[in-house]
Amino acid sequence: MSIEIAGIHFSICCRYPITFNRLSPTYSTFIGNSYPSGCDIKVAVMLETGTMPDTSGMIKVFDTERSWSLFRRNDEYFLGLYSPTFGNQLIWLAHFDRTFEEITIYCGDIFINRENGKITVSSPLSYPLDQLLLMYILAKREGVLIHAAGIHMYEKGFIFPGRSGAGKSTLSRLFLGRDNTGMFSDDRVIVRKIKGIFDVFGTPWAGDAGIAENANFPLSGIFFMSHANENIIKEIKPKEAMEKLVPVTSIPWYDRNVLPEVLACCDGLVSSVPAYEFSFRPDSEVVNVFEKFISG
C-alpha cells in the first residue's frame, strides 16, 4: 500500500496485511497501490510489530511533554508519540536517518488487530506522524509545509497563509463553486521548488471546511490574510513577506541540522513569488475583488 503527498511516495510494507481504517476520509485521494507517475521522491516505510527500541540512552532533541518526542543516536533519529490514554506509553516510534530513504515504524498494540486467528496492522502513517516526517523530508528537498488555504485559478495556484482563526476556512467557502476557480486546501499546503519553479500542493490535512485535494499548481502569489471592514490587496516586499511567512511555516527550530535549510527555502520562496497583504471582509464581494486583481 502507499500514500502520496506533494509528489512524495510512501511505499508501506509489513509482514501482515495493512489497513488504513484509522485514517481520516480526507486521505482517500492520497492512498494508492502503485507508484504514481507524478511522484519524484520515494520513501520506503516498514511497519514492525515487535519490541520498540529503547530510547533511554539516546539524546533527547525535543520533547512536547504531552505528545511526541524526538531522539537522536549518532546520525539516526527516533520520533515517538506518547498517549496519556495508554499510561503515557509509546504508541508508535519512527526510526530514520538523514537521507529519509527508509523509515521503520514500530507499532504499539493499538495498531495491531487480532481477529479470528488473523493479524492485520493499521497504518500509523497519518497525522501527526506524516506531517512531522514530511517537515524533515521537505527540508532536504527545497520544500516547506505552510498553514494556508490554497486555490487555483486560470491554471495557477495561490495560497492564503494565516494562523487559526485568520479566516482560511471562511474564505475557502466563499470561493467554492465559482467559475474558473477551485479550492484544493483550506488549512495546510506544501510548497516545493521543482526544476527551478515553486509548485503548491494540496494535503490530506483539512480545516473546518473539509477541503483536501491531491492536486498541484505553479505557485503565482502569496496572500497573507486578515479580517477587515473592506477588501484591500497590497503588495509587500520580500523582507516583510518573510516575517509573515515564518510564523505559519512548520519549522524544526529545535534541530540546528535542518533549520538553515528550511529558512533558506522560505527566503527563496518570498524572493521568487510575489506576496501581498490581503485584508478582506467575509462576504461574496471579496471573491470578485480577488478575481479582478488576478485577471488584471
Kinemage of the C-alpha trace (Angstrom):
@kinemage 1
@onewidth
@group {chain A} dominant
@subgroup {mainchain}
@vectorlist {calphas} color= white
{ca met a 1} P 0.000 0.000 0.000
{ca ser a 2} L 1.106 3.588 -0.416
{ca ile a 3} L 0.412 7.212 0.437
{ca glu a 4} L 1.437 10.036 -1.896
{ca ile a 5} L 1.658 13.648 -0.662
{ca ala a 6} L 3.210 16.508 -2.657
{ca gly a 7} L 4.984 14.181 -5.067
{ca ile a 8} L 6.492 12.181 -2.180
{ca his a 9} L 5.568 8.498 -2.353
{ca phe a 10} L 5.496 6.490 0.878
{ca ser a 11} L 5.622 2.805 -0.043
{ca ile a 12} L 4.355 0.944 3.044
{ca cys a 13} L 5.222 -2.715 3.743
{ca cys a 14} L 4.564 -5.088 6.620
{ca arg a 15} L 4.706 -8.841 7.290
{ca tyr a 16} L 0.945 -8.676 7.973
{ca pro a 17} L -1.868 -7.184 5.849
{ca ile a 18} L -2.109 -3.387 6.184
{ca thr a 19} L -5.307 -1.417 6.715
{ca phe a 20} L -5.948 2.330 6.635
{ca asn a 21} L -9.008 2.189 8.886
{ca arg a 22} L -7.602 4.824 11.246
{ca leu a 23} L -7.172 7.452 8.527
{ca ser a 24} L -9.485 10.410 8.039
{ca pro a 25} L -11.680 10.325 4.885
{ca thr a 26} L -9.664 13.302 3.610
{ca tyr a 27} L -6.813 10.860 2.868
{ca ser a 28} L -8.861 8.994 0.253
{ca thr a 29} L -7.318 10.645 -2.843
{ca phe a 30} L -3.810 10.287 -1.389
{ca ile a 31} L -3.937 6.480 -0.941
{ca gly a 32} L -2.975 4.071 -3.719
{ca asn a 33} L -1.474 0.715 -4.618
{ca ser a 34} L 1.119 1.826 -7.168
{ca tyr a 35} L 3.825 4.397 -7.761
{ca pro a 36} L 2.171 7.464 -9.386
{ca ser a 37} L 3.961 8.884 -12.424
{ca gly a 38} L 3.995 12.382 -10.908
{ca cys a 39} L 5.987 11.353 -7.833
{ca asp a 40} L 9.694 12.162 -7.843
{ca ile a 41} L 10.656 11.101 -4.298
{ca lys a 42} L 10.214 7.562 -2.995
{ca val a 43} L 10.379 6.644 0.687
{ca ala a 44} L 10.245 3.008 1.827
{ca val a 45} L 8.258 2.543 5.049
{ca met a 46} L 8.399 -0.704 7.023
{ca leu a 47} L 5.857 -1.382 9.777
{ca glu a 48} L 7.170 -3.523 12.636
{ca thr a 49} L 5.149 -5.132 15.408
{ca gly a 50} L 7.955 -6.255 17.688
{ca thr a 51} L 9.624 -4.633 20.675
{ca met a 52} L 10.339 -0.938 20.279
{ca pro a 53} L 13.954 0.286 20.548
{ca asp a 54} L 14.955 1.632 23.946
{ca thr a 55} L 15.326 5.440 23.785
{ca ser a 56} L 16.548 5.895 27.362
{ca gly a 57} L 20.210 6.192 26.373
{ca met a 58} L 19.629 8.499 23.394
{ca ile a 59} L 19.941 12.273 23.159
{ca lys a 60} L 16.533 13.917 23.507
{ca val a 61} L 16.410 16.587 20.804
{ca phe a 62} L 12.907 17.834 21.572
{ca asp a 63} L 10.008 16.959 23.864
{ca thr a 64} L 6.475 18.343 23.635
{ca glu a 65} L 5.924 16.814 27.114
{ca arg a 66} L 2.351 15.670 26.406
{ca ser a 67} L 2.628 14.377 22.849
{ca trp a 68} L 5.666 13.464 20.727
{ca ser a 69} L 9.402 13.444 21.386
{ca leu a 70} L 12.431 13.342 19.105
{ca phe a 71} L 15.608 11.417 19.994
{ca arg a 72} L 18.971 11.127 18.223
{ca arg a 73} L 21.595 8.397 18.246
{ca asn a 74} L 24.618 9.391 16.135
{ca asp a 75} L 23.076 10.180 12.713
{ca glu a 76} L 19.832 8.317 13.406
{ca tyr a 77} L 16.544 9.840 14.585
{ca phe a 78} L 13.765 8.246 16.642
{ca leu a 79} L 10.416 10.027 16.691
{ca gly a 80} L 7.880 8.755 19.225
{ca leu a 81} L 4.282 9.538 20.135
{ca tyr a 82} L 3.084 9.130 23.716
{ca ser a 83} L -0.555 8.676 24.697
{ca pro a 84} L -1.920 9.684 28.116
{ca thr a 85} L -4.854 7.350 27.404
{ca phe a 86} L -2.484 4.364 27.480
{ca gly a 87} L -0.499 5.285 30.564
{ca asn a 88} L 1.769 7.690 28.692
{ca gln a 89} L 3.268 4.781 26.769
{ca leu a 90} L 4.713 4.977 23.267
{ca ile a 91} L 2.060 4.094 20.708
{ca trp a 92} L 4.479 4.362 17.753
{ca leu a 93} L 8.171 5.019 17.244
{ca ala a 94} L 9.588 6.007 13.839
{ca his a 95} L 13.263 5.373 13.043
{ca phe a 96} L 15.076 7.127 10.182
{ca asp a 97} L 18.365 8.731 9.181
{ca arg a 98} L 19.121 11.992 7.363
{ca thr a 99} L 18.611 10.502 3.911
{ca phe a 100} L 14.939 9.673 4.609
{ca glu a 101} L 15.069 6.917 2.011
{ca glu a 102} L 13.896 4.297 4.519
{ca ile a 103} L 11.705 4.665 7.622
{ca thr a 104} L 10.851 1.955 10.130
{ca ile a 105} L 7.751 2.491 12.262
{ca tyr a 106} L 7.381 0.333 15.364
{ca cys a 107} L 3.652 -0.027 16.064
{ca gly a 108} L 2.131 -0.258 19.510
{ca asp a 109} L -0.726 -2.621 20.384
{ca ile a 110} L -3.322 -0.012 19.406
{ca phe a 111} L -2.424 -0.581 15.738
{ca ile a 112} L -2.378 -4.387 15.866
{ca asn a 113} L -5.711 -6.089 15.226
{ca arg a 114} L -6.250 -9.759 16.107
{ca glu a 115} L -9.495 -11.324 14.962
{ca asn a 116} L -10.457 -14.914 14.063
{ca gly a 117} L -6.838 -16.023 14.341
{ca lys a 118} L -5.652 -13.428 11.820
{ca ile a 119} L -3.495 -10.346 12.359
{ca thr a 120} L -3.751 -7.046 10.496
{ca val a 121} L -1.884 -3.806 11.154
{ca ser a 122} L -3.464 -0.357 10.956
{ca ser a 123} L -1.036 2.086 9.383
{ca pro a 124} L 0.117 4.780 11.847
{ca leu a 125} L 1.340 6.916 8.929
{ca ser a 126} L -1.204 9.677 9.426
{ca tyr a 127} L -1.463 12.942 11.356
{ca pro a 128} L 0.755 13.905 13.183
{ca leu a 129} L 3.417 11.398 12.084
{ca asp a 130} L 3.209 12.128 8.359
{ca gln a 131} L 3.407 15.902 8.950
{ca leu a 132} L 6.467 15.558 11.179
{ca leu a 133} L 8.234 13.252 8.731
{ca leu a 134} L 7.407 15.495 5.778
{ca met a 135} L 8.771 18.521 7.609
{ca tyr a 136} L 12.175 16.792 7.617
{ca ile a 137} L 11.907 15.267 4.148
{ca leu a 138} L 10.948 18.606 2.600
{ca ala a 139} L 13.784 20.424 4.357
{ca lys a 140} L 16.289 18.365 2.355
{ca arg a 141} L 14.441 18.927 -0.923
{ca glu a 142} L 13.622 22.652 -1.052
{ca gly a 143} L 10.119 22.340 0.337
{ca val a 144} L 8.042 23.622 3.251
{ca leu a 145} L 4.703 22.884 4.934
{ca ile a 146} L 2.621 26.048 5.368
{ca his a 147} L -0.511 26.753 7.391
{ca ala a 148} L -2.516 28.157 4.480
{ca ala a 149} L -5.562 27.756 2.260
{ca gly a 150} L -4.965 27.137 -1.437
{ca ile a 151} L -6.941 27.919 -4.586
{ca his a 152} L -6.293 27.548 -8.285
{ca met a 153} L -7.434 29.999 -10.919
{ca tyr a 154} L -6.501 30.172 -14.614
{ca glu a 155} L -4.278 27.093 -14.036
{ca lys a 156} L -2.233 28.952 -11.414
{ca gly a 157} L -2.003 28.363 -7.681
{ca phe a 158} L -2.431 30.961 -4.928
{ca ile a 159} L -2.080 30.499 -1.183
{ca phe a 160} L -3.560 32.355 1.786
{ca pro a 161} L -1.342 31.797 4.852
{ca gly a 162} L -2.742 32.507 8.285
{ca arg a 163} L -2.904 31.192 11.801
{ca ser a 164} L -6.006 29.506 13.194
{ca gly a 165} L -8.885 31.983 13.172
{ca ala a 166} L -7.439 34.132 10.394
{ca gly a 167} L -10.299 33.138 8.069
{ca lys a 168} L -8.867 30.389 5.848
{ca ser a 169} L -11.954 28.181 6.013
{ca thr a 170} L -14.288 31.176 5.718
{ca leu a 171} L -12.514 32.384 2.591
{ca ser a 172} L -12.429 28.846 1.189
{ca arg a 173} L -16.214 28.503 1.463
{ca leu a 174} L -16.682 31.818 -0.368
{ca phe a 175} L -14.557 30.591 -3.293
{ca leu a 176} L -16.333 27.238 -3.608
{ca gly a 177} L -18.463 26.850 -6.721
{ca arg a 178} L -17.066 29.858 -8.555
{ca asp a 179} L -16.317 29.613 -12.274
{ca asn a 180} L -12.628 29.257 -13.220
{ca thr a 181} L -11.770 28.790 -9.542
{ca gly a 182} L -11.174 25.709 -7.404
{ca met a 183} L -10.117 25.004 -3.831
{ca phe a 184} L -7.560 22.302 -3.068
{ca ser a 185} L -6.923 23.023 0.629
{ca asp a 186} L -8.449 25.077 3.425
{ca asp a 187} L -5.786 24.592 6.101
{ca arg a 188} L -2.366 23.252 5.042
{ca val a 189} L -0.401 23.259 1.804
{ca ile a 190} L 3.064 22.137 0.764
{ca val a 191} L 5.282 24.288 -1.434
{ca arg a 192} L 8.217 22.704 -3.268
{ca lys a 193} L 10.824 24.049 -5.659
{ca ile a 194} L 10.949 21.659 -8.603
{ca lys a 195} L 13.136 22.362 -11.639
{ca gly a 196} L 13.574 25.971 -10.545
{ca ile a 197} L 9.840 26.674 -10.086
{ca phe a 198} L 7.807 26.722 -6.869
{ca asp a 199} L 4.727 24.467 -7.012
{ca val a 200} L 1.965 24.317 -4.410
{ca phe a 201} L 0.336 21.019 -3.409
{ca gly a 202} L -2.837 20.124 -1.561
{ca thr a 203} L -2.510 17.915 1.535
{ca pro a 204} L -4.829 15.483 3.388
{ca trp a 205} L -4.988 17.758 6.458
{ca ala a 206} L -8.218 19.692 6.056
{ca gly a 207} L -9.602 22.537 8.145
{ca asp a 208} L -13.177 23.350 9.133
{ca ala a 209} L -14.328 23.451 5.506
{ca gly a 210} L -13.048 19.892 4.932
{ca ile a 211} L -11.171 20.691 1.698
{ca ala a 212} L -8.199 18.412 0.960
{ca glu a 213} L -7.463 17.621 -2.690
{ca asn a 214} L -4.487 15.766 -4.148
{ca ala a 215} L -3.599 18.434 -6.725
{ca asn a 216} L -0.755 20.817 -7.547
{ca phe a 217} L -0.249 24.050 -9.473
{ca pro a 218} L 2.535 26.574 -10.185
{ca leu a 219} L 2.545 28.999 -7.251
{ca ser a 220} L 1.830 32.509 -8.546
{ca gly a 221} L 1.021 34.522 -5.431
{ca ile a 222} L 1.143 34.545 -1.618
{ca phe a 223} L -1.690 36.465 0.090
{ca phe a 224} L -1.315 36.979 3.835
{ca met a 225} L -4.882 37.318 5.036
{ca ser a 226} L -6.593 39.218 7.822
{ca his a 227} L -10.163 40.263 8.632
{ca ala a 228} L -11.096 43.878 7.852
{ca asn a 229} L -14.060 46.150 7.093
{ca glu a 230} L -13.105 46.428 3.423
{ca asn a 231} L -11.270 44.387 0.793
{ca ile a 232} L -7.727 45.603 0.148
{ca ile a 233} L -4.819 43.875 -1.609
{ca lys a 234} L -1.410 45.489 -1.204
{ca glu a 235} L 1.905 44.130 -2.457
{ca ile a 236} L 4.676 43.770 0.137
{ca lys a 237} L 8.429 43.391 -0.132
{ca pro a 238} L 10.246 40.059 0.393
{ca lys a 239} L 11.584 41.086 3.817
{ca glu a 240} L 8.086 41.757 5.161
{ca ala a 241} L 6.786 38.612 3.473
{ca met a 242} L 9.490 36.568 5.189
{ca glu a 243} L 8.488 37.971 8.576
{ca lys a 244} L 4.878 36.938 7.924
{ca leu a 245} L 5.709 33.532 6.420
{ca val a 246} L 7.946 32.146 9.167
{ca pro a 247} L 5.254 32.045 11.929
{ca val a 248} L 2.885 29.997 9.723
{ca thr a 249} L 5.507 27.532 8.441
{ca ser a 250} L 6.342 24.201 10.085
{ca ile a 251} L 9.948 24.756 11.156
{ca pro a 252} L 12.010 22.473 13.449
{ca trp a 253} L 13.534 25.307 15.489
{ca tyr a 254} L 14.935 22.735 17.911
{ca asp a 255} L 17.117 20.980 15.288
{ca arg a 256} L 20.052 23.011 14.004
{ca asn a 257} L 20.863 20.294 11.461
{ca val a 258} L 17.846 21.140 9.290
{ca leu a 259} L 16.823 24.628 10.466
{ca pro a 260} L 19.051 26.536 7.985
{ca glu a 261} L 17.666 24.562 5.038
{ca val a 262} L 14.044 25.373 5.923
{ca leu a 263} L 14.790 29.076 6.394
{ca ala a 264} L 16.728 29.157 3.109
{ca cys a 265} L 13.719 27.665 1.320
{ca cys a 266} L 11.400 30.280 2.854
{ca asp a 267} L 13.775 33.034 1.774
{ca gly a 268} L 13.914 31.683 -1.763
{ca leu a 269} L 10.128 31.435 -1.835
{ca val a 270} L 9.415 35.071 -0.902
{ca ser a 271} L 12.205 36.220 -3.245
{ca ser a 272} L 10.676 34.361 -6.212
{ca val a 273} L 6.899 34.604 -5.723
{ca pro a 274} L 5.062 37.943 -5.300
{ca ala a 275} L 3.498 38.447 -1.868
{ca tyr a 276} L 0.607 40.628 -0.713
{ca glu a 277} L -1.332 41.733 2.323
{ca phe a 278} L -4.931 40.655 1.784
{ca ser a 279} L -7.398 42.394 4.086
{ca phe a 280} L -10.893 41.090 3.452
{ca arg a 281} L -14.492 41.381 4.539
{ca pro a 282} L -16.116 37.903 4.796
{ca asp a 283} L -18.766 38.207 2.092
{ca ser a 284} L -19.052 37.242 -1.576
{ca glu a 285} L -17.653 40.569 -2.794
{ca val a 286} L -14.150 39.540 -1.705
{ca val a 287} L -14.143 36.868 -4.433
{ca asn a 288} L -14.945 39.460 -7.106
{ca val a 289} L -12.164 41.708 -5.820
{ca phe a 290} L -9.640 38.892 -5.878
{ca glu a 291} L -10.655 37.657 -9.356
{ca lys a 292} L -10.405 41.186 -10.732
{ca phe a 293} L -6.972 41.620 -9.155
{ca ile a 294} L -5.661 38.346 -10.586
{ca ser a 295} L -7.105 38.856 -14.070
{ca gly a 296} L -5.615 42.360 -14.139
